Amino acid sequence: MIMAMVQDIRVILIKLADRTHNMRTLGSLRPDKRRRIARETLEIYSPLAHRLGIHHIKTELEELGFEALYPNRYRVIKEVVKAARGNRKEMIQKILSEIEGRLQEAGIPCRVSGREKHLYSIYCKMVLKEQRFHSIMDIYAFRVIVHDADTCYRVLGQMHSLYKPRPGRVKDYIAIPKANGYQSLHTSMIGPHGVPVEVQIRTEDMDQMAEMGVAAHWAYKEHGETSTTAQIRAQRWMQSLLELQQSAGSSFEFIESVKSDLFPDEIYVFTPEGRIVELPAGATPVDFAYAVHTDIGHACVGARVDRQPYPLSQPLTSGQTVEIITAPGARPNAAWLNFVVSSKARAKIRQLLKNLKRDDSVSLGRRLLNHALGGSRKLAEIPQENIQRELERMKLATLDDLLAEIGLGNAMSVVVAKNLQQGEAAVPATTQSNHGHLPIKGADGVLITFAKCCRPIPGDPIIAHVSPGKGLVIHHESCRNIRGYQKEPEKFMAVEWDKETEQEFITEIKVDMFNHQGALANLTAAINTTTSNIQSLNTEEKDGRVYSAFIRLTARDRVHLANIMRKIRVMPDVIKVTRNRN
């Protein structure tokens, strides 16, 4: 269906019309089937109509879906709204007359009407924004339709001279249209007796576009006419869905991404060159980087917003100028998935991490198998028929598949090595002890990681836990989480630190100290002089005079950590310093 929609958007218009007809005739179906179709309509079809700017279909689908899914809630809200509208008539007429009178005095021909709040919209505000019913209904909303865009701004000026505008509540969607092509001026003001008044100002064409979206002024290709802005935007969005489908790992992941992309509140930020970039509300610099180009997203290492350094995880706001800092060889961080909000960024990060994990698993699997075989060139000497026999036994297609299974921890290198050497003359028993310990330099790709429970650093005695699907997890030998590992030797591997290790590693110390003024500042200053970087610091009060500081910091090895602890230990406010493991 996505392919068909990309080629001709009229396909989705037919789908929406068909779903609207189905919703109008839901009454004859079983209750469970009614609820399933209603939920699907509210989650997919109604947001899809909104994304394409077809407001009247979106509204009807929401009302019908709400009534079918929550009939009792629908009935209660409908009755309360009916009563509230009767009580509001006098104030609505007063505000309407004042707006029409002011615009007539200014000589501006227009059409003014009140805007009715729809039941599903009221329900969503009550549930999602935790607003009370009366606070929603107390807002008086109006729409002013004029002939041209210039007059829209004249009307805005007249409205602000009639009622006092609320700061920061004016939105110009004429200069910067929404993603679905919607254009209008929005303003929020304080009306008679202090009641909130909201006014939308637009032209006749904008009003028709707001109601009909891509269906307004439809330009048929065979007539040689150009498409409207909304249709061009919709076409681009459909094309992005096709790219999303190709990069998604599964149909479930694709549907979830589409849902998040269907009904966004937008923000508008700028590139350093002044180009406007539309992003969903809550988007971060990482979302921005992927919106500009996938390669920029992959190489992103930092950001500057309005020429100031800016955290990659912090949401952006409209009007900011965003510059992305890149570095050759940089990789996306899996932690980015915890804060990115755009479906494109999420899909591209997952896709690359999946590919990196495959490459890393093959590389690690080769190292582990060569180590188990007894030499770095041994794998190349294994007869092809032995390799093929092992592939058939494990039901794998290629040698890379076999190496990936070893690297991921799904197959034991020792067992595979033994099987590969079966039938060869004078094959010695293959055990880990034959070939010493596997050297560990540091976090190698995504499949050699260091346990957060004990946080080992160079100089510590270590052992590797072979974790299915995760590769090797390096623990301190005395870590309580791996006690009794001798009982399951097949799940562990002997490893040692490589002599050329130059990375910094995260570890944790506990400092007991007196609660004196400036003591914590002196402690952090002392750590900074040791070329260590503090990752986090938390305190826990013991009594009124003493507290414990738990400091997560970087260290090159045990010697470096000992120097840091020695520096802290001689401070006058410090009582005790220990390394915090488990």
C-alpha positions as CSV (number, residue, x, y, z in Angstrom):
1,M,0.0,0.0,0.0
2,I,2.9,2.4,0.8
3,M,4.3,1.9,-2.7
4,A,0.9,2.7,-4.3
5,M,0.5,5.8,-2.1
6,V,4.0,7.1,-3.0
7,Q,3.1,6.8,-6.7
8,D,-0.3,8.4,-6.4
9,I,-1.7,10.0,-3.2
10,R,-5.3,9.5,-4.5
11,V,-4.9,5.9,-3.4
12,I,-4.9,7.0,0.3
13,L,-7.9,9.3,-0.3
14,I,-9.8,6.3,-1.5
15,K,-8.7,4.4,1.6
16,L,-9.8,7.2,3.9
17,A,-13.2,7.4,2.2
18,D,-13.6,3.7,2.5
19,R,-12.7,3.8,6.2
20,T,-15.1,6.7,6.8
21,H,-17.9,4.7,5.2
22,N,-17.0,1.6,7.4
23,M,-17.1,3.7,10.5
24,R,-20.6,5.1,9.7
25,T,-21.9,1.5,9.5
26,L,-20.2,0.0,12.5
27,G,-23.4,-0.6,14.4
28,S,-24.1,-4.0,12.8
29,L,-20.8,-5.5,14.0
30,R,-20.0,-7.4,17.2
31,P,-18.8,-5.2,20.1
32,D,-15.2,-6.6,20.1
33,K,-14.9,-6.1,16.3
34,R,-16.3,-2.5,16.7
35,R,-13.7,-1.7,19.3
36,R,-10.8,-3.1,17.2
37,I,-11.8,-1.2,14.2
38,A,-12.4,2.0,16.2
39,R,-9.0,1.7,17.9
40,E,-7.3,1.2,14.5
41,T,-9.1,4.2,13.1
42,L,-8.0,6.5,16.0
43,E,-4.4,5.2,15.9
44,I,-3.8,5.2,12.1
45,Y,-6.6,6.6,9.8
46,S,-7.5,9.7,11.8
47,P,-3.9,10.8,12.2
48,L,-3.3,10.0,8.6
49,A,-6.1,12.3,7.5
50,H,-4.6,15.0,9.8
51,R,-1.1,14.5,8.3
52,L,-2.6,15.1,4.9
53,G,-4.5,18.1,6.1
54,I,-8.0,16.7,5.5
55,H,-9.6,18.2,8.6
56,H,-13.3,17.3,8.0
57,I,-12.5,13.6,7.5
58,K,-10.1,13.6,10.5
59,T,-12.8,15.1,12.7
60,E,-15.5,12.7,11.6
61,L,-13.3,9.6,12.1
62,E,-12.3,10.8,15.6
63,E,-15.9,11.4,16.6
64,L,-17.1,8.0,15.2
65,G,-14.1,6.2,16.7
66,F,-14.5,7.8,20.1
67,E,-18.2,6.9,20.2
68,A,-17.5,3.2,19.2
69,L,-14.5,2.7,21.5
70,Y,-15.8,4.5,24.6
71,P,-19.6,4.8,24.2
72,N,-20.3,5.8,27.9
73,R,-17.6,8.5,27.9
74,Y,-18.8,9.8,24.6
75,R,-22.4,10.1,25.9
76,V,-21.5,11.8,29.2
77,I,-19.2,14.4,27.4
78,K,-21.8,15.0,24.7
79,E,-24.5,15.8,27.3
80,V,-22.2,18.1,29.4
81,V,-21.0,19.9,26.2
82,K,-24.6,20.5,25.1
83,A,-25.4,22.1,28.4
84,A,-22.3,24.2,28.5
85,R,-22.9,25.5,25.0
86,G,-26.3,26.8,26.0
87,N,-24.7,28.7,28.9
88,R,-22.1,30.3,26.6
89,K,-24.3,31.7,23.9
90,E,-24.5,35.2,25.4
91,M,-20.7,35.6,25.8
92,I,-20.1,34.1,22.3
93,Q,-22.5,36.6,20.7
94,K,-20.9,39.5,22.6
95,I,-17.3,38.7,21.5
96,L,-18.5,38.0,17.9
97,S,-20.2,41.4,17.7
98,E,-17.1,43.2,19.1
99,I,-14.8,41.5,16.6
100,E,-17.2,42.2,13.6
101,G,-17.7,45.8,14.7
102,R,-14.0,46.5,15.1
103,L,-13.2,45.0,11.6
104,Q,-16.1,47.0,10.0
105,E,-14.7,50.2,11.5
106,A,-11.3,49.3,10.0
107,G,-12.9,48.7,6.6
108,I,-11.8,45.1,6.4
109,P,-14.4,42.8,4.7
110,C,-14.4,39.4,6.4
111,R,-16.4,36.5,7.6
112,V,-16.3,35.8,11.4
113,S,-17.6,32.5,13.0
114,G,-17.3,30.7,16.2
115,R,-15.3,27.4,16.3
116,E,-16.9,24.4,18.0
117,K,-14.8,22.1,20.1
118,H,-15.1,18.5,19.1
119,L,-15.9,15.8,21.7
120,Y,-12.8,13.7,21.0
121,S,-10.5,16.8,21.2
122,I,-12.1,17.7,24.6
123,Y,-11.6,14.1,25.8
124,C,-7.9,14.0,24.8
125,K,-7.2,17.3,26.6
126,M,-8.8,16.0,29.7
127,V,-6.9,12.7,29.6
128,L,-3.5,13.6,28.1
129,K,-3.1,17.1,29.5
130,E,-5.0,16.5,32.7
131,Q,-7.2,19.6,32.1
132,R,-10.6,20.0,33.7
133,F,-13.6,20.1,31.5
134,H,-14.6,23.7,32.5
135,S,-11.1,25.0,31.8
136,I,-11.3,23.6,28.2
137,M,-14.8,25.0,27.6
138,D,-14.0,28.4,29.1
139,I,-11.9,29.2,26.0
140,Y,-13.9,31.1,23.4
141,A,-12.6,30.3,19.9
142,F,-13.3,32.2,16.6
143,R,-12.2,32.1,13.0
144,V,-11.8,35.2,10.7
145,I,-11.8,34.6,6.9
146,V,-10.5,37.4,4.7
147,H,-9.5,37.8,1.0
148,D,-5.7,37.8,1.0
149,A,-2.6,37.1,3.2
150,D,-1.8,40.8,3.7
151,T,-5.2,41.4,5.2
152,C,-4.6,38.5,7.7
153,Y,-1.8,40.6,9.3
154,R,-4.1,43.7,9.4
155,V,-6.8,41.7,11.2
156,L,-4.1,40.5,13.7
157,G,-3.3,44.1,14.5
158,Q,-6.9,45.0,15.0
159,M,-7.4,42.0,17.3
160,H,-4.5,43.0,19.5
161,S,-5.9,46.6,19.7
162,L,-9.3,45.2,20.7
163,Y,-8.1,42.6,23.3
164,K,-4.9,42.3,25.1
165,P,-2.7,39.6,23.6
166,R,-1.1,36.9,25.8
167,P,2.7,37.0,25.5
168,G,4.3,34.2,23.4
169,R,0.9,32.9,22.2
170,V,1.0,34.3,18.6
171,K,1.8,31.7,15.9
172,D,2.4,32.5,12.3
173,Y,1.7,29.5,10.2
174,I,1.4,31.6,7.1
175,A,5.1,32.4,7.0
176,I,6.0,28.9,8.2
177,P,3.3,26.4,7.2
178,K,2.8,23.2,9.1
179,A,4.0,19.9,7.7
180,N,0.6,19.2,6.2
181,G,0.5,22.5,4.4
182,Y,-1.8,24.2,7.0
183,Q,-1.6,28.0,7.0
184,S,-3.2,30.5,9.4
185,L,-2.4,33.1,12.0
186,H,-3.2,32.0,15.6
187,T,-3.5,34.4,18.5
188,S,-4.6,34.0,22.1
189,M,-6.0,37.1,24.0
190,I,-7.7,38.1,27.2
191,G,-11.3,39.1,26.3
192,P,-14.3,40.7,28.1
193,H,-14.4,39.9,31.9
194,G,-11.0,38.2,31.5
195,V,-12.2,35.2,29.5
196,P,-9.6,33.6,27.2
197,V,-10.3,34.3,23.5
198,E,-8.5,32.4,20.6
199,V,-8.7,33.6,17.0
200,Q,-7.6,32.0,13.8
201,I,-7.1,34.3,10.8
202,R,-6.8,33.0,7.3
203,T,-7.8,33.5,3.6
204,E,-10.6,31.6,1.8
205,D,-7.9,29.4,0.0
206,M,-6.2,28.7,3.3
207,D,-9.5,27.8,4.9
208,Q,-10.3,25.4,2.1
209,M,-6.8,23.9,2.4
210,A,-7.2,23.5,6.2
211,E,-10.5,21.5,5.6
212,M,-9.5,19.5,2.5
213,G,-5.7,19.3,2.6
214,V,-4.2,17.5,-0.3
215,A,-7.7,17.0,-1.8
216,A,-8.1,20.8,-2.2
217,H,-7.6,22.1,-5.8
218,W,-6.4,18.6,-6.8
219,A,-4.0,18.9,-9.7
220,Y,-4.2,15.9,-12.1
221,K,-0.9,15.1,-13.7
222,E,-2.5,14.4,-17.1
223,H,-3.8,18.0,-17.2
224,G,-0.2,19.3,-16.9
225,E,-1.0,21.4,-13.9
226,T,1.3,22.0,-11.0
227,S,0.7,20.5,-7.5
228,T,-0.2,22.6,-4.5
229,T,2.2,23.1,-1.6
230,A,0.3,20.6,0.5
231,Q,0.4,18.0,-2.2
232,I,4.2,18.5,-2.7
233,R,4.7,18.2,1.1
234,A,2.5,15.1,1.3
235,Q,4.4,13.5,-1.6
236,R,7.7,14.1,0.2
237,W,6.3,12.6,3.4
238,M,5.1,9.5,1.5
239,Q,8.5,9.1,0.0
240,S,10.0,9.3,3.5
241,L,7.6,6.5,4.6
242,L,9.0,4.3,1.8
243,E,12.6,5.0,3.0
244,L,11.4,4.2,6.5
245,Q,9.9,0.9,5.4
246,Q,13.1,-0.1,3.7
247,S,15.3,0.7,6.8
248,A,12.9,-0.7,9.4
249,G,13.9,-4.0,11.0
250,S,10.4,-5.5,11.0
251,S,6.8,-4.7,10.1
252,F,6.0,-4.0,13.8
253,E,8.9,-1.5,14.0
254,F,7.7,0.2,10.8
255,I,4.1,0.6,12.1
256,E,5.3,2.0,15.4
257,S,7.5,4.5,13.5
258,V,4.6,5.5,11.3
259,K,2.4,6.1,14.3
260,S,4.9,8.4,15.9
261,D,5.3,10.3,12.6
262,L,1.6,10.6,11.8
263,F,0.4,13.2,14.3
264,P,3.3,15.4,15.3
265,D,3.4,18.8,16.9
266,E,6.0,20.6,14.9
267,I,8.9,22.9,15.8
268,Y,10.8,25.0,13.3
269,V,14.6,25.5,13.6
270,F,17.2,26.9,11.3
271,T,20.5,25.7,9.7
272,P,23.4,28.1,9.9
273,E,22.6,29.0,6.3
274,G,19.1,30.0,7.2
275,R,17.2,27.0,5.9
276,I,14.1,26.1,7.9
277,V,13.9,22.5,9.1
278,E,10.7,21.1,10.4
279,L,10.9,18.6,13.3
280,P,8.5,17.0,15.7
281,A,8.0,18.6,19.1
282,G,10.6,17.4,21.6
283,A,13.2,16.8,18.8
284,T,16.9,17.0,19.8
285,P,20.0,18.0,17.9
286,V,20.4,14.4,16.9
287,D,17.0,14.4,15.2
288,F,18.0,17.6,13.5
289,A,21.2,16.0,12.2
290,Y,19.4,13.1,10.7
291,A,16.7,15.5,9.2
292,V,19.5,17.3,7.3
293,H,21.3,14.2,6.1
294,T,21.8,10.6,7.3
295,D,25.6,10.9,7.0
296,I,25.6,14.0,9.2
297,G,23.5,12.1,11.8
298,H,25.9,9.1,11.8
299,A,29.0,11.4,12.2
300,C,27.4,13.7,14.8
301,V,29.6,14.2,18.0
302,G,28.2,17.5,19.3
303,A,26.0,20.5,18.6
304,R,26.0,24.3,18.9
305,V,22.7,26.1,19.2
306,D,22.6,29.8,18.7
307,R,26.4,29.6,18.7
308,Q,26.6,28.1,22.2
309,P,27.5,24.4,23.0
310,Y,24.3,22.4,23.5
311,P,23.7,18.9,24.8
312,L,22.7,16.3,22.2
313,S,19.9,15.0,24.4
314,Q,18.2,18.3,25.1
315,P,15.0,19.2,23.2
316,L,15.1,22.1,20.7
317,T,12.6,24.9,20.6
318,S,11.3,26.9,17.6
319,G,13.5,29.7,16.3
320,Q,16.8,28.2,17.3
321,T,19.8,28.0,14.9
322,V,21.4,24.6,15.1
323,E,24.9,23.6,13.9
324,I,26.0,20.0,14.1
325,I,29.6,19.1,14.9
326,T,30.8,16.0,13.1
327,A,34.0,13.9,13.3
328,P,35.3,11.3,10.8
329,G,34.9,7.8,12.0
330,A,32.2,8.7,14.5
331,R,29.4,6.2,15.2
332,P,25.9,6.6,16.5
333,N,25.4,5.8,20.2
334,A,22.8,3.2,21.1
335,A,21.8,5.6,24.0
336,W,20.5,8.1,21.4
337,L,17.5,5.8,21.0
338,N,16.4,6.8,24.5
339,F,15.9,10.5,23.5
340,V,15.4,10.8,19.7
341,V,11.8,11.4,18.7
342,S,11.7,11.4,14.9
343,S,11.0,8.1,13.1
344,K,13.8,8.8,10.6
345,A,16.5,9.2,13.2
346,R,15.2,6.1,15.2
347,A,15.2,3.9,12.1
348,K,18.6,5.1,10.7
349,I,20.3,4.6,14.1
350,R,18.8,1.1,14.5
351,Q,19.8,0.1,11.0
352,L,23.4,1.2,11.4
353,L,23.8,-0.3,14.9
354,K,22.4,-3.5,13.5
355,N,25.0,-3.4,10.7
356,L,27.8,-2.5,13.1
357,K,26.8,-5.3,15.4
358,R,27.1,-7.7,12.5
359,D,30.5,-6.4,11.5
360,D,31.7,-6.4,15.1
361,S,30.4,-9.9,15.8
362,V,32.2,-11.3,12.7
363,S,35.4,-9.6,13.7
364,L,35.2,-10.8,17.4
365,G,34.1,-14.3,16.3
366,R,37.2,-14.6,14.1
367,R,39.5,-13.5,17.0
368,L,37.8,-16.0,19.4
369,L,37.9,-18.9,16.9
370,N,41.6,-18.2,16.0
371,H,42.4,-18.0,19.7
372,A,40.6,-21.3,20.3
373,L,42.4,-23.0,17.3
374,G,45.8,-21.9,18.7
375,G,47.1,-19.3,16.2
376,S,45.9,-16.2,14.3
377,R,46.5,-17.9,10.9
378,K,45.0,-21.3,11.9
379,L,41.5,-20.7,10.5
380,A,42.8,-20.3,7.0
381,E,44.4,-23.7,7.3
382,I,41.2,-25.5,8.1
383,P,40.0,-27.6,5.1
384,Q,36.9,-26.2,3.4
385,E,35.1,-29.5,3.8
386,N,35.4,-29.2,7.6
387,I,34.0,-25.7,7.5
388,Q,31.2,-26.8,5.3
389,R,30.4,-29.8,7.6
390,E,30.2,-27.4,10.6
391,L,28.0,-24.9,8.7
392,E,25.6,-27.8,7.8
393,R,25.6,-29.0,11.4
394,M,24.7,-25.5,12.7
395,K,22.3,-24.8,9.7
396,L,24.2,-21.7,8.6
397,A,24.9,-20.5,5.1
398,T,28.4,-18.8,5.3
399,L,31.6,-18.7,7.3
400,D,30.7,-15.1,8.3
401,D,27.4,-16.4,9.7
402,L,29.4,-18.9,11.8
403,L,31.8,-16.2,13.0
404,A,28.9,-13.9,13.9
405,E,27.3,-16.6,16.0
406,I,30.6,-17.1,17.9
407,G,31.0,-13.3,18.4
408,L,27.4,-12.9,19.6
409,G,28.0,-15.7,22.2
410,N,25.4,-18.0,20.6
411,A,28.1,-20.6,19.8
412,M,31.2,-21.5,21.8
413,S,34.5,-21.0,20.0
414,V,36.1,-23.9,21.8
415,V,33.4,-26.3,20.7
416,V,33.5,-25.0,17.1
417,A,37.3,-25.2,17.0
418,K,37.1,-28.8,18.2
419,N,34.5,-29.7,15.5
420,L,36.5,-28.0,12.8
421,Q,39.6,-30.0,13.6
422,Q,37.9,-33.4,13.7
423,G,39.4,-35.9,11.4
424,E,42.8,-34.1,11.2
425,A,45.9,-36.0,12.3
426,A,47.5,-35.4,15.6
427,V,45.0,-32.7,16.7
428,P,45.7,-31.7,20.3
429,A,42.8,-31.3,22.7
430,T,41.4,-27.8,22.3
431,T,40.9,-26.0,25.5
432,Q,41.3,-22.4,26.6
433,S,44.4,-23.3,28.7
434,N,46.3,-24.4,25.6
435,H,46.5,-20.9,24.1
436,G,46.7,-18.6,27.2
437,H,44.3,-15.7,27.7
438,L,42.6,-13.6,25.1
439,P,44.1,-10.1,25.2
440,I,41.6,-7.2,25.9
441,K,42.4,-3.7,24.9
442,G,39.2,-2.0,25.8
443,A,35.6,-1.7,24.6
444,D,36.0,-3.2,21.1
445,G,33.0,-2.3,19.1
446,V,29.6,-3.2,20.6
447,L,30.4,-6.8,21.5
448,I,33.1,-6.3,24.2
449,T,31.7,-4.4,27.1
450,F,32.6,-3.9,30.7
451,A,30.3,-5.0,33.5
452,K,28.7,-2.0,35.4
453,C,28.4,-4.0,38.6
454,C,32.2,-4.2,39.2
455,R,33.6,-1.8,36.6
456,P,37.1,-3.4,36.0
457,I,40.1,-1.4,34.9
458,P,43.5,-2.4,33.6
459,G,45.5,-4.1,36.4
460,D,42.4,-5.9,37.8
461,P,42.2,-9.6,37.4
462,I,39.4,-10.2,34.9
463,I,37.3,-12.9,33.3
464,A,34.9,-12.7,30.4
465,H,31.3,-13.9,30.5
466,V,30.0,-15.2,27.2
467,S,26.6,-13.7,27.0
468,P,24.3,-14.9,24.2
469,G,23.4,-12.1,21.9
470,K,25.7,-9.6,23.6
471,G,29.3,-11.0,23.1
472,L,31.8,-10.8,25.9
473,V,31.1,-9.0,29.2
474,I,34.3,-8.3,31.1
475,H,34.0,-8.7,34.9
476,H,36.4,-8.4,37.8
477,E,37.3,-11.9,38.9
478,S,36.0,-11.3,42.5
479,C,32.7,-9.8,41.2
480,R,29.9,-11.4,43.2
481,N,27.7,-11.6,40.1
482,I,30.0,-14.3,38.7
483,R,30.8,-16.3,41.8
484,G,30.9,-20.0,41.2
485,Y,31.8,-19.5,37.5
486,Q,34.0,-22.6,37.7
487,K,30.7,-24.7,37.8
488,E,29.8,-23.4,34.3
489,P,33.2,-23.1,32.5
490,E,31.5,-23.1,29.1
491,K,29.9,-19.7,29.8
492,F,33.3,-18.0,30.7
493,M,36.6,-17.3,28.9
494,A,40.0,-16.6,30.3
495,V,41.1,-13.0,29.3
496,E,43.9,-10.6,30.2
497,W,44.6,-6.9,29.7
498,D,46.6,-6.1,26.5
499,K,49.9,-4.4,27.3
500,E,49.1,-1.6,24.8
501,T,45.8,-0.5,26.4
502,E,45.6,3.3,26.3
503,Q,41.8,3.9,26.9
504,E,40.3,5.5,29.9
505,F,37.9,3.3,31.9
506,I,35.0,4.3,34.2
507,T,35.2,3.2,37.8
508,E,33.6,4.4,41.1
509,I,35.0,5.4,44.5
510,K,33.3,6.2,47.8
511,V,34.5,9.1,49.9
512,D,33.4,9.5,53.5
513,M,34.0,13.1,54.6
514,F,33.0,15.8,57.1
515,N,30.1,18.1,56.1
516,H,32.1,21.3,56.0
517,Q,31.4,24.3,53.8
518,G,33.4,24.0,50.5
519,A,34.5,20.4,51.2
520,L,32.8,19.0,48.1
521,A,34.2,21.8,45.9
522,N,37.7,21.0,47.2
523,L,37.2,17.3,46.5
524,T,36.2,17.8,42.8
525,A,39.1,20.3,42.4
526,A,41.5,17.7,43.7
527,I,40.2,15.1,41.3
528,N,40.5,17.5,38.3
529,T,44.3,17.9,39.0
530,T,44.8,14.1,38.5
531,T,43.7,14.2,34.8
532,S,40.6,12.3,35.7
533,N,37.1,13.2,34.4
534,I,34.2,13.1,36.8
535,Q,31.2,11.3,35.2
536,S,28.7,11.6,38.1
537,L,28.7,12.5,41.8
538,N,26.0,11.6,44.3
539,T,26.0,12.2,48.1
540,E,24.3,10.3,50.9
541,E,24.1,11.8,54.4
542,K,25.1,9.5,57.3
543,D,24.4,11.9,60.1
544,G,24.5,15.7,60.6
545,R,28.3,15.8,60.5
546,V,29.4,13.1,58.0
547,Y,28.2,12.2,54.5
548,S,29.4,9.8,51.7
549,A,30.2,10.9,48.2
550,F,29.8,8.3,45.4
551,I,32.0,9.5,42.5
552,R,32.1,7.8,39.1
553,L,35.3,8.9,37.3
554,T,37.7,7.8,34.6
555,A,41.0,6.1,35.3
556,R,43.7,4.7,32.9
557,D,44.5,1.8,35.2
558,R,44.9,0.7,38.8
559,V,48.1,2.8,39.3
560,H,46.3,5.9,38.1
561,L,43.3,5.2,40.4
562,A,45.7,4.7,43.3
563,N,47.2,8.1,42.7
564,I,43.7,9.7,42.6
565,M,42.7,8.0,45.9
566,R,46.0,9.0,47.5
567,K,45.4,12.6,46.5
568,I,42.0,12.5,48.1
569,R,43.0,10.7,51.2
570,V,45.3,13.5,52.4
571,M,42.6,16.1,52.2
572,P,41.7,17.5,55.7
573,D,37.9,16.9,55.5
574,V,38.2,13.3,54.2
575,I,37.7,10.4,56.6
576,K,38.0,7.4,54.3
577,V,38.4,6.6,50.6
578,T,37.5,3.2,49.1
579,R,36.9,1.8,45.6
580,N,33.2,1.0,45.2
581,R,32.6,-2.4,43.6
582,N,29.2,-4.2,43.7
